[in-house]
Amino acid sequence: MATPTISDPPGTVYIGRIPHGFYEHQMREYFSQFGTINRLRLSRNRRTGASKHYAFIEFESAEVADIVARAMDKYLLFGHILQVRVIPQDQLHPDIWKGAGRRFKKIPWAKLQGKRLRDPQTRELWRRRITREEERRKAKADKLKDLGYEFEMPDLKQVSNVPAPEPTTEKTLAIDSTSATEPITVTALLEDKQQDSVPPKSKVTSKKRKAKAKAI
């Protein structure tokens, strides 16, 4: 492992054609044999989280970064030929280290969208949607009018014409007025529950009675 000098600035390398399964933890563990790593960022798809097969690594020493570029360029790793080169400090993008060192967590977009569709929408949200739709329809009508076509689109139903939903109230237990003065104990409730849980006796039909009499 090379030791950086006091005046040696940090160095950044670009690594392309990274194979599947070679992620942040494996990359840090593998490239740490060359020298100290300051930052590491593997580019991933924001929606799916899949690797984009290229990454950036900042080493504590520019000399170490140069050694990594010369040693690992065209290196065969799991069937992929790596492409490694040093990136000058003045050519680094300001957002190159955005999200570096952060543990990736996949966002369940499908579940979030399903929850958004199941939840009731507010009247104000529907007003905004209707306003946007009316603006789109007006823009289309103006374009058709410029082409010589006059078409009147049907009006949208306004939110004010839809009755507001009634507020939900909690369900309360109704007690008969005759027994409201009597205290309700836990024992009484358990006895009522046991009586309700006992199945009623099945009635014997006339055919079964005749069949039983013949057998006797």
Residue, then its C-alpha position, 0 to 999 in steps of 0.5 A: m500500500a502506497t503512503p501519501t506524502i504531505s503535499d500529495p492531493p487526493g486523486t479520483v479514478y473512473i471505473g467503467r464496465i463494472p460487473h453485476g454483483f460488484y457493488e459498493h461494499q465489494m469495491r471498497e474492500y477490493f480497492s482498499q488494498f491500494g490505499t485509503i479511500n475517501r469517497l466511493r460512489l457507484s452510479r445507480n438507477r434512481r427508480t429501480g436501483a440497478s447498477k449503471h456499471y460505472a463508479f468513481i473512487e476518490f483516494e487519499s493520494a493522487e499517486v495511489a489513484d494513478i497506480v490504480a488506473r495503470a494497474m486495473d485498466k483492461y483488467l478482466l474481472f468476472g468476464h468484464i474488462l474494466q476501464v479505469r482512468v484518472i479524472p483531473q480535479d478541475q474536471l470533476h462535476p460538482d454533483i459527482w459525490k452526491g449520495a456517496g457513502r450512503r446506503f442504497k434503499k430501494i423506494p417501493w414506487a408501486k406501493l406508494q402509487g397504489k396507496r396514493l390511488r386508494d386514499p381519498q382525494t381532497r376537493e381542492l386537489w380535484r379543483r386543481r386537476i379540473t383547472r389543468e384539464e380545462e387549460r389543456r383542452k383550451a390549448k387544443a381547441d385553439k390549435l384546431k381553430d388555427l387549422g380551420y376546425e372548430f370543435e367545442m369540447p364537453d364541459l367538465k363537471q365542477v367540484s361544486n356540483v358534487p355533494a360533499p361526503e358526510p363526515t364519518t362518525e364513530k359507532t356507539l353501543a346502543i343500550d336499551s333505556t330499560s336496562a340503562t340504569e342497571p350496571i353492566t358487569v364483566t360476568a354478565l357480558l361473558e355469560d351473554k357471550q357464552q349463551d350466544s356461542v352455544p349452537p341451537k339444537s337441531k330439530v329432528t325431521s318427520k322422516k327421521r322419526k319414521a325411520k327410527a320407529k321402523a328400526i325399533 
